[in-house]
Amino acid sequence: MKKNTKFSALNLAYLFGGVILFGVGLSGLSTKDTRWLNWHFSRLGEGSGLSSIEFNITILISAVIVYFIGRDLSINIARLSQKHAVNARKAQLIIGLAFNAIALCLVCLALFPFDRFSFVHDIFGYSMLYIFLGLCMLMQKILPIFSSRFYIYGDLVILVSAIIYTIFIKFRLITLLIFEGIVFILLYIWLLVFIKEISQKSSV
């Protein structure tokens, strides 16, 4: 039982990446409106065609996966107090709330498409981004037991995100789609490393 719990969060993270890649890719190939290539991924969820259904279902499935990733991380974090001098209860609370909030944001992104609810859609989209970046920023204070490379990478994610967003918003040299793609890859790698760090520390 312990072994299954230990690896389930990582397996779910791989599933999350696969679902996003497959679902968004399928939606992108299905849509007849190619304007999303010059704007952002959320345009795939607009309207009532097959591509929007594929995109929004993908986001809803991803929300469920993120929720269960958060649950499994909480189980592993609970073991840390038995082996390391950390406030596992506090870490569980913060990380659990963060992943629940991210799952909620994903649900709302699917239920409130950009074309009909642009303001609401943006609130939840940016909230999800800020929650992830907040975890990158605060992780050394929440769980100061991981490798220094992990924290350095978290700082790098924040720095790169700020730079490319400035390039987008101030100079318009890239599209929001490119910004979203780069940041998603950076944060997805961070998530995988985070899960592996927790699994390693909770099993030592």
C-alpha positions in Angstrom: 0.0 0.0 0.0 2.8 2.4 0.9 4.5 1.8 -2.4 1.4 2.6 -4.4 0.8 5.8 -2.5 4.4 6.8 -3.0 4.3 6.6 -6.7 0.7 7.5 -7.4 1.3 11.2 -7.4 4.1 10.9 -9.9 2.0 8.6 -12.1 -0.9 11.1 -11.9 1.4 13.9 -12.9 2.5 12.0 -16.0 -1.2 11.3 -16.7 -1.9 15.0 -16.3 0.8 15.9 -18.9 -0.4 13.3 -21.3 -4.1 14.3 -21.0 -3.2 18.0 -21.6 -0.9 17.2 -24.6 -3.4 14.8 -26.2 -6.6 16.8 -25.5 -5.2 20.2 -26.5 -3.5 18.8 -29.5 -6.7 17.0 -30.6 -8.6 20.3 -30.1 -6.0 22.3 -32.1 -6.2 19.8 -35.0 -10.0 19.8 -34.9 -10.7 23.5 -34.9 -11.4 25.4 -38.0 -10.6 28.7 -36.3 -6.9 29.0 -36.3 -6.8 32.4 -34.6 -5.8 30.7 -31.4 -2.3 30.3 -32.8 -1.9 34.1 -32.7 -3.6 34.5 -29.4 -3.8 31.9 -26.6 -4.9 28.3 -25.8 -8.2 29.4 -24.3 -9.6 30.3 -27.8 -9.8 26.5 -28.4 -12.5 26.4 -25.7 -14.7 29.0 -27.4 -17.9 28.3 -29.2 -19.8 25.0 -29.3 -18.0 23.0 -31.9 -16.2 19.7 -31.5 -12.8 21.3 -30.8 -14.2 23.4 -27.9 -15.9 20.3 -26.4 -12.6 18.4 -26.6 -10.7 21.3 -25.1 -13.0 21.9 -22.2 -13.4 18.2 -21.4 -9.6 18.0 -21.3 -9.4 20.9 -18.8 -12.1 19.3 -16.6 -10.3 15.9 -16.6 -7.1 17.7 -15.8 -8.8 19.4 -12.8 -9.7 16.0 -11.4 -6.2 14.7 -11.8 -4.7 17.8 -10.1 -7.1 17.4 -7.2 -5.9 13.8 -6.7 -2.2 14.8 -7.1 -2.8 17.2 -4.2 -4.3 14.5 -2.1 -1.5 12.1 -2.7 1.1 14.8 -1.9 -0.6 15.5 1.4 -0.3 11.8 2.3 3.5 11.9 1.5 4.0 15.2 3.3 2.4 13.7 6.5 5.3 11.2 6.6 7.9 14.0 6.5 7.4 15.0 10.2 8.3 11.5 11.2 11.7 11.8 9.5 12.5 15.5 9.2 12.3 18.6 11.4 9.4 20.2 9.4 6.0 21.4 10.2 4.2 18.9 8.1 0.7 20.0 9.2 1.4 23.5 8.0 2.9 22.2 4.7 -0.1 19.9 4.2 -2.5 22.8 4.7 -0.7 25.2 2.3 0.0 22.7 -0.5 -3.4 21.0 -0.1 -5.2 24.3 -0.5 -3.0 25.4 -3.4 -3.7 22.2 -5.4 -7.4 22.4 -4.6 -7.4 26.0 -5.8 -5.6 25.1 -9.0 -8.1 22.3 -9.6 -11.0 24.8 -9.0 -9.4 27.3 -11.4 -9.2 24.6 -14.1 -12.9 23.7 -13.6 -13.8 27.4 -14.0 -11.7 27.8 -17.1 -13.7 25.1 -18.7 -17.1 26.3 -17.4 -16.5 30.0 -18.3 -15.0 30.1 -21.8 -13.1 33.2 -22.9 -15.5 34.3 -25.6 -18.5 34.6 -23.2 -16.8 35.2 -19.8 -13.5 36.8 -20.7 -13.1 38.7 -17.3 -14.0 35.6 -15.2 -11.9 33.4 -17.4 -8.8 35.6 -17.0 -9.3 35.8 -13.2 -9.1 32.0 -12.8 -6.4 31.7 -15.5 -4.0 34.2 -13.9 -4.9 32.9 -10.4 -3.8 29.5 -11.3 -0.5 30.9 -12.6 0.1 33.0 -9.5 -0.6 30.0 -7.2 2.0 27.9 -9.0 4.5 30.7 -9.0 3.7 31.3 -5.3 4.6 27.7 -4.5 7.8 28.1 -6.4 8.6 31.2 -4.4 7.6 29.9 -0.9 8.6 26.3 -1.1 11.9 26.8 0.6 10.1 28.3 3.6 7.3 25.7 3.5 9.5 22.6 3.1 13.2 23.5 3.6 14.4 20.0 3.2 14.9 19.5 -0.6 18.0 19.9 -2.7 19.3 23.4 -3.4 18.9 22.7 -7.1 15.1 22.4 -6.7 14.8 25.8 -5.0 17.2 27.4 -7.6 15.0 26.0 -10.4 11.9 27.4 -8.7 13.5 30.9 -8.7 14.5 30.4 -12.3 10.9 29.6 -13.2 9.8 32.9 -11.6 12.5 34.9 -13.3 11.9 33.4 -16.8 8.1 33.9 -16.4 8.6 37.5 -15.5 11.0 38.1 -18.4 8.9 36.5 -21.1 5.7 38.1 -19.8 7.4 41.5 -20.0 8.5 40.7 -23.6 4.8 39.9 -24.3 3.1 42.7 -22.6 5.6 45.5 -23.2 7.2 44.7 -26.5 4.7 42.3 -28.1 7.5 40.3 -29.6 5.7 37.0 -28.7 2.1 36.0 -28.4 0.3 35.0 -25.2 0.2 31.5 -26.6 4.0 31.3 -26.6 4.1 32.7 -23.0 1.5 30.1 -21.9 3.4 27.3 -23.6 6.8 28.1 -22.1 5.5 28.7 -18.6 3.4 25.5 -18.7 6.5 23.4 -19.6 8.6 25.1 -16.9 5.9 24.6 -14.2 5.2 21.0 -15.3 8.9 20.2 -14.9 8.8 21.9 -11.5 5.8 19.7 -10.5 7.5 16.5 -11.5 10.7 17.4 -9.6 8.6 18.5 -6.6 6.8 15.2 -6.5 10.1 13.2 -6.8 11.7 15.3 -4.0 8.8 14.6 -1.7 8.7 10.9 -2.6 12.5 10.6 -1.9 12.3 12.5 1.4 9.3 10.6 2.7 10.8 7.2 2.0 14.3 7.9 3.5 
